[in-house]
Structures are given as C-alpha cells and as structure tokens.
Amino acid sequence: MAIFLFGMISLEEGFKAFTGGALEKVLKVSTNSKWKSVGFGVITTTIMQSSSLVSVITISFLSAGLLDLAAGIGIIFGANIGTTTGAWLVAGLGLKVKISTYAMPMLVFGVILLMQKNKHAKGFGYILAGLGFLFLGISYMKEGFEAFKGSFDLARFAMDGLPGLFFFALIGIAATVVMQSSHATLVLIITALAVGQVTYQNALALAIGANVGTTVTAVIGAMSANIEGKRLAGAHFIFNIVTGLVAIVFINQFLIAVDWTSNLVGIAPDNYTLKLAVFHTLFNVTGVMIMWPFVSKMVTFLERKLPKVATYTEGAIHLHGSALDFPETAVVAIRNETFHIYDISFKFLCAGISLPYKKINDSENEDLHKLVKNSRVVTQLDIDEYYETKIKGISSEIIEFISQAAFTWEIEQSENIHWMRSAHQNIIEAVKDMKHLRKNMTLCMLSTNQSLRDHYDLLRVRVAYVIKELDGMKSAIDNNESAEVLLMLDTLKIEIKEGSTQFNHEIISSLHHKKITSKMASSLMNDNQYATHIADNLISMATTIYAVYDNEKLNIERELTLNTDDIESLVTQ
C-alpha cells in the first residue's frame, strides 16, 4: 500500500510539472458551461487517476478567481465519474495481467528522466516512476491478500443487510481518510474482492464509503483557501454524502442495474471485480443526474451559509496558501492583491490632494478643474499612520508571497512575477511621492497668493485626472481589451509629460511677471516632479496589472508600448 501511495504522489508531482500556463488556458475554454466543466472533471481525473489532485487544482483556481463556483461544482461532479475509470483499469487489466513486469522498465526510465535538468523531462520521469510504483503496489497488494488468505480469512466477518452496508461503508470512509485517496481504497477493495477476502455486497459498501471519504481531502485542501474554496469543499461534501445515501437506500435496485448492465456488456455473472467497477460507475453517474438540476440552488445555499466575511484592509485578502500550488494561481493571487493595495492607495492619493475618491470618478474630465477649485477644505490625514496601518502590512505580505512564488515557480512564471513585483513597487513609490507632495500642497492650496494657489490646483487636477482615467479603463480590461488599454496608457503618458513640461514653462512665466517668488518657484518645480512621478508610477503599475496574462501576447504588447525615450521624442516634436 505504501508503494502504491508513493506512486500516486509521484504521478501527481509529474502532472504538476505540466500545469504552467497550459492549465489556465484549458480551464478557460473547458469550463464556460456546466456540461463542459463535468467533461473537464472526467477527462482530467481519468488522465491523472486522482480525483483528490483534481479537487485541489479546482479549489486553487476557484480561490484565485479563475473559475466560478458553478463551474467548480461541475468539475467535482466530473471528477467523481472520472475516478471510476481507475476501478475499470484495475479490475479489467490489473488483476488479469502480471503488471509488475511492466513496472520495472517504467521505474528504470522514470529514474533516468528524474536525473535530467529539464523540468518537463523530470515531469515525465515522475509520471513514469509513479505508474511503475502504482503497478508494483497493485501486484504486491494482490499477492499479499492471497498469502494472507492462507492463514486468516476476513470474509468470515461479512455482514448482510443494512447493518453490513453501513458498517463497511464506515470502514471505507476510515480507510480513505487515512490514505487520503479513494482511488487507493478502491484498489485495495478490488484486490481483496478478487481473492475472496471480502464479499461482493460488503465490497460495494466499502466502495460507497471510499467515495464519501474522499471529501475529507477536499475539506483539508480548502482550509488554506478563501471562502470560494470552502464553498466548493462544501459542495463536494454534499454531493458525495447524498450520492452515498442514495446508493445505500437503493442498493437492491443498483444490484439489479449492475446485473443487467454486466449482462449487456458481456461481463460474466461471477466476475465480481468488474461488477464492482460497473456499480461504482452507475452510482456516481446517478448521483450526478440527481444533483445536476440543483446546482444553481446549491450555489445559492452555499453562498448564504458561507457568506463572504468583511475583511479589514490592514491585511492581504487574496494571498492564500492554496494559491502557491500552481504558477497560474500564484500570479493571479499577486495580481488581485496588487489590485487590493491599488484601491487602498488610490483612496490615500485622493485624500492626499484633498478630493473625495467618489467625486473624482463621478466628474467629467472638464469638471475636474471646477471640482478642485471648489474643494478648499484640507482632508485630515495622518500620512504616516495611514501608511503603517493600511498599506505597509499588505505590502510586506505581497513581498513575502512574491518571494515564495518566485522560489516555487522560478521557471514558468518568473517573468510575470517580476512584472507583478514592479507593479507593486510602482504603487509604493507613488504613495511615498504623495507624502512629499502633500507637505507644500496643504499649505499652498489655501494661500492668499492666487497664482501659487492656481499652480497647486493644476497639480491636484493632474493627479486626479490620472486616477480617474485609470479607473475608467477597468471596464475595457473586463472585456479583454488589453491592447486598446495599453494604447490608452501610452496616450496618457504623453499627456502627463506634456503637462509637466507646460507646467514648468508657466512657473517661469509667473516668476518673470512677479506673480510668485523664486522660493515659490523652486517649491513648485520640486512638487511638479513629485506629481509627475506619481502619475508615471501609476501608469507603469496599470501597464502591468491591466494586461491579460498570455505570455506571448503580453510580451508583444509590451514591446509596442512607448518607453521613456519614445515619449521624450514625441513631446519634443
């Protein structure tokens, strides 16, 4: 059993090596309808031979926001059907062919590939070694039960009727909880049944228990997930409990259906191992058919029973441990958390220029000047306290998570993680520049010198304009119009550069006409730099987190964006 379980771990490790980038793309096209989600669950579980791995993948992607709950439930339904293929393979092939002879070549070539530096070669090595250990484990389990039968017969503990069904179902649950794999439990049941260590009906009850027990793995996987992951674990639990109860209550009807189906496909009446595989398939398919009409109601029920709890902005809300399981979810988690600190920082920047965040977004661009002129009340803001309590904590968590993600997935998503790190740094730099800008601005926006006040109003308008423009681009991002957004950002870069240059000219003009003193002019030029740096950092941040993360497309789009030299050239023309 230990060899078999080690084989499953190796197989899972091998499939994880091929998740970088591809899995996210497959998910997008395979889960846009409930039926497709079920198909995805069936196919991936059949290939990976691990419904537990598929459950963990689904929870990770759901927590990262790459799936909705209905699609996740569909995948779980499909995974339950997909796991029945393991029973067919073992019952139909594993017990009739001496599969241990195939195990050794797989282990030899698997170990050779594991020694390679190439990640995909290592992945194939893990898969081959995993299959080798699986085959070897099945062979040893079969031999073990045959040897065991000579000295002790478990079949004499057989129990009939409902007591037997419930008792052996509980044993199946316990075995699956211990091994953390319903597939492993099923192999154990089939090999025990093949040598007569358990009766046919008790084997059916054990199979039902194995199906229910596998929900524990999903519950454990959801512990480090967000509320969406916990809801999916709840759905998994409800589905398997209902399916198990239906199988027990209607066991006699299932036995009739198994006999009829077995006769239809040519399975011998005394071939109980294959009939167990038929039963396992029938009751899982029946469970999906029963629960399918109630998916929407299940989603509503879980959302009501497991509501999203209001979180304090002082801490990160997207950086869950499950997001580190796959490179795609790690990048999405960092991106979502960067959006979180982005929202908090934007409110801070608005307070820094003494303008309400909501009013900036509600104003037309031409009304921003009017809004600024009419806003002469300085917003009370303890900058250092705000930064320490609302921004620095999240920033520290992002940095720590990025370091873990970069170390874990240093090859697949290193470029995207690098860009996310830069985007986060851009936001922090903008916040720090606002701390400097606010020192003079809060005094000069109430100055009796009209010209000085007007100049600082222009700086306030510039920052407000960038915030408004960036927020306005979010709808385009939701429609996957990243190329259009990058062009809009290029336009905004040019506008900011031109505005900064024009502002310096106006300072010189005001100084020449004695409207401001040289000391005022010096402060204005410094603060113009701070305002420009705020705008530039926000635009650089948006260039990263507003992009769609298709590496090839993203690299092309970034090559098309204007760099500093391009902007300088356009502004001076």
Residue pairs with C-beta under 8 A, 6 or more apart in sequence:
1 137
1 141
1 179
1 184
1 188
2 137
3 133
3 136
3 137
3 140
4 133
4 134
4 136
4 137
4 138
4 140
4 141
4 184
4 187
5 137
5 179
5 181
5 184
6 133
6 137
7 129
7 130
7 131
7 132
7 133
7 134
7 135
7 136
7 137
8 49
8 50
8 130
8 134
8 181
8 183
8 184
9 130
10 110
10 126
10 127
10 129
10 130
10 133
11 48
11 49
11 50
11 126
11 127
11 130
11 131
11 134
12 48
12 50
12 53
12 130
13 126
13 130
14 123
14 124
14 125
14 126
14 127
14 128
14 129
14 130
15 47
15 48
15 53
15 123
15 127
16 123
16 325
16 326
17 119
17 120
17 122
17 123
17 126
18 120
18 123
19 57
19 326
19 327
19 328
20 327
20 328
20 409
20 411
20 412
20 413
21 327
21 328
21 412
21 413
21 551
23 57
23 61
23 326
23 328
24 61
24 66
24 328
25 550
26 40
27 40
27 61
27 66
27 67
28 66
30 36
30 37
30 39
30 40
31 37
31 40
31 67
31 71
31 74
31 75
32 71
34 70
34 71
34 74
34 292
34 295
35 74
36 74
37 70
37 71
37 72
37 73
37 74
37 75
37 77
37 78
38 74
38 75
38 77
38 78
38 81
38 288
39 78
40 74
40 75
40 78
41 54
41 58
41 74
41 75
41 76
41 77
41 78
41 79
41 80
41 81
41 82
42 78
42 79
42 81
42 82
43 78
43 82
44 54
44 57
44 75
44 78
44 79
44 82
45 51
45 54
45 78
45 79
45 81
45 82
45 83
45 85
46 82
46 85
48 54
49 85
49 86
49 134
49 183
50 181
50 183
51 79
51 80
51 82
51 83
51 182
51 183
51 214
52 180
52 181
52 182
52 183
52 214
52 217
52 218
52 221
54 75
54 79
54 82
55 76
55 79
55 214
55 217
55 218
55 221
55 236
56 217
56 218
56 221
56 322
56 325
57 325
57 326
58 67
58 72
58 75
58 76
58 79
58 232
59 72
59 218
59 221
59 222
59 225
59 229
59 232
59 233
59 322
60 225
60 229
60 322
60 323
60 325
60 326
60 329
61 67
61 72
61 326
61 328
61 329
62 68
62 69
62 72
62 225
62 228
62 229
62 232
63 225
63 226
63 228
63 229
63 320
63 322
63 323
63 329
63 333
64 318
64 323
64 328
64 329
64 332
64 333
64 336
65 228
65 332
65 336
66 328
66 329
66 332
67 75
69 228
69 231
69 232
69 235
69 299
69 302
69 303
70 295
70 296
70 299
72 228
72 232
72 235
73 232
73 235
73 239
73 295
73 298
73 299
74 295
76 218
76 232
76 235
76 236
76 239
77 239
77 287
77 288
77 291
77 292
80 211
80 239
80 240
80 243
80 284
80 287
80 288
81 281
81 284
81 285
81 288
83 182
83 183
83 186
83 214
83 284
84 277
84 280
84 281
84 284
86 183
86 186
86 187
87 186
87 190
87 207
87 276
87 277
87 280
87 281
88 274
88 277
88 281
90 138
90 186
90 187
90 190
90 191
90 273
91 190
91 194
91 273
91 274
91 276
91 277
92 274
92 277
93 99
94 135
94 138
94 187
94 190
95 142
95 190
95 191
95 194
95 273
98 139
99 135
99 138
99 139
100 135
100 136
100 139
100 140
102 132
102 135
103 131
103 132
103 133
103 135
103 136
103 139
104 132
105 132
106 128
106 129
106 131
106 132
106 135
107 128
107 129
107 132
107 133
107 136
109 125
109 128
110 124
110 125
110 126
110 127
110 128
110 129
110 130
110 131
110 132
111 125
111 129
112 125
113 121
113 122
113 124
113 125
113 128
114 122
114 125
114 126
114 129
115 125
116 122
116 125
119 411
137 187
138 187
138 191
141 187
141 188
141 191
142 191
142 194
142 195
145 191
145 192
145 194
145 195
145 197
146 195
148 154
148 197
149 195
149 196
149 197
153 196
153 197
154 192
154 197
154 198
155 196
155 197
155 198
155 199
158 164
158 198
158 199
158 201
158 202
159 167
159 168
159 202
160 201
162 248
164 201
164 202
164 205
165 201
165 204
165 205
165 208
165 248
165 251
166 205
166 248
167 205
168 198
168 202
168 203
168 205
168 206
168 209
169 205
169 206
169 208
169 209
169 212
169 244
169 248
170 209
171 206
171 209
172 185
172 189
172 205
172 206
172 207
172 208
172 209
172 210
172 211
172 212
172 213
173 209
173 210
173 212
173 213
174 209
174 213
175 185
175 188
175 206
175 209
175 210
175 213
176 182
176 184
176 185
176 209
176 210
176 212
176 213
176 214
176 216
177 213
177 216
179 185
180 216
180 217
180 220
181 214
181 217
182 210
182 211
182 213
182 214
185 206
185 209
185 210
185 213
186 207
186 210
186 280
189 198
189 203
189 206
189 207
189 210
189 276
190 203
190 273
190 276
190 277
192 198
192 203
193 200
193 203
193 272
193 273
193 276
194 273
198 206
200 272
200 275
200 276
201 251
203 272
203 276
204 247
204 251
204 254
204 255
204 276
204 279
205 248
207 276
207 279
207 280
208 244
208 247
208 248
208 283
209 244
211 240
211 243
211 244
211 280
211 283
211 284
212 240
212 241
212 244
214 240
215 233
215 236
215 237
215 240
215 241
218 232
218 233
218 236
218 237
219 233
219 236
219 237
221 229
221 233
221 322
222 229
222 230
222 232
222 233
222 322
224 320
224 321
224 322
225 232
225 233
225 320
225 321
225 322
226 317
226 318
226 320
227 306
227 307
227 308
227 309
229 320
229 322
230 306
231 299
231 302
231 303
231 306
234 302
234 305
234 306
235 298
235 299
235 302
238 291
238 298
239 287
239 291
240 287
242 287
242 290
242 291
243 283
243 284
243 286
243 287
243 290
243 291
246 283
246 286
246 287
246 290
247 254
247 283
247 286
247 287
254 279
254 282
254 283
254 286
255 279
257 282
258 275
258 278
258 279
258 282
259 269
259 275
261 278
261 282
262 268
262 269
262 271
262 274
262 275
262 278
263 269
265 278
267 274
267 275
267 278
291 298
311 317
313 340
313 344
313 390
313 394
314 389
314 390
314 393
314 394
315 393
315 394
315 397
316 337
316 340
316 393
316 394
316 397
316 398
316 401
317 337
317 340
318 333
318 336
318 337
318 340
319 333
319 334
319 337
319 397
319 398
319 401
320 333
322 329
323 329
323 330
323 332
323 333
324 330
324 401
324 404
324 405
324 408
327 405
327 408
327 409
327 412
327 413
328 413
330 401
330 405
330 408
330 409
330 413
330 417
331 405
331 413
331 416
331 417
331 420
331 549
332 549
333 401
334 398
334 401
334 402
334 405
334 417
334 420
334 424
335 420
335 545
335 549
337 394
337 397
337 398
337 401
338 398
338 420
338 423
338 424
338 427
338 541
338 545
339 545
340 394
341 391
341 394
341 395
341 398
341 424
341 427
342 427
342 541
342 545
344 390
344 391
344 394
345 391
345 427
345 430
345 431
346 357
346 467
346 471
347 357
348 381
348 386
348 387
348 390
348 391
348 431
348 434
349 430
349 431
349 434
349 463
349 467
349 534
350 356
350 357
350 360
350 464
350 467
351 379
351 381
351 386
352 379
352 381
352 383
352 434
352 435
352 437
352 438
352 441
352 463
353 434
353 438
353 441
353 459
353 460
353 463
353 464
354 375
354 377
354 378
354 379
354 441
354 442
354 445
354 460
355 371
355 372
355 375
355 379
355 460
355 464
357 467
359 371
360 368
360 371
360 464
360 467
360 468
361 468
361 471
361 472
363 370
363 371
363 468
365 465
365 468
368 461
368 464
368 465
368 468
369 457
369 461
371 464
372 457
372 460
372 461
372 464
373 457
376 445
376 446
378 442
378 445
378 446
381 438
383 434
383 435
383 438
387 431
387 435
391 428
391 431
395 424
395 428
398 424
399 421
399 424
402 417
402 420
402 421
402 424
405 413
405 417
406 414
406 417
406 418
409 417
415 551
416 549
416 551
416 554
419 544
420 544
420 545
422 540
422 544
423 540
423 541
423 544
423 545
424 541
426 537
426 538
426 540
426 541
426 544
427 537
427 538
427 541
429 533
429 537
430 533
430 534
430 537
430 538
430 541
433 530
433 531
433 533
433 534
433 537
434 463
434 530
434 534
436 527
436 530
437 459
437 527
437 530
437 531
437 534
440 456
440 523
440 527
441 456
441 459
441 460
441 527
444 452
444 453
444 455
444 456
444 523
445 453
445 456
445 457
445 460
446 453
447 453
447 456
449 515
449 516
449 520
450 515
451 510
451 515
451 516
452 516
452 520
452 524
455 503
455 506
455 507
455 510
455 516
455 524
456 524
456 527
458 503
458 506
459 503
459 527
459 528
459 531
462 496
462 499
462 531
462 532
462 535
463 531
463 534
463 535
466 492
466 496
466 534
466 535
466 538
466 539
467 538
469 488
469 492
470 538
470 539
470 542
473 485
473 488
473 489
473 542
473 546
474 546
476 484
476 485
476 488
477 485
477 546
477 548
480 548
482 546
482 547
482 548
482 553
482 554
482 557
483 557
483 560
485 542
485 546
485 547
486 543
486 546
486 547
486 557
486 558
486 560
486 561
489 539
489 542
489 543
489 546
489 561
490 561
490 562
492 539
493 536
493 539
493 562
493 567
494 562
494 567
494 570
494 571
496 532
496 535
496 536
496 539
497 532
497 567
497 568
497 571
498 571
500 528
500 531
500 532
501 571
503 524
503 528
504 525
504 528
507 516
507 521
507 524
507 525
507 528
508 521
510 516
510 521
511 517
511 518
511 520
511 521
516 524
543 558
543 561
547 554
547 557
547 558
548 554
562 570
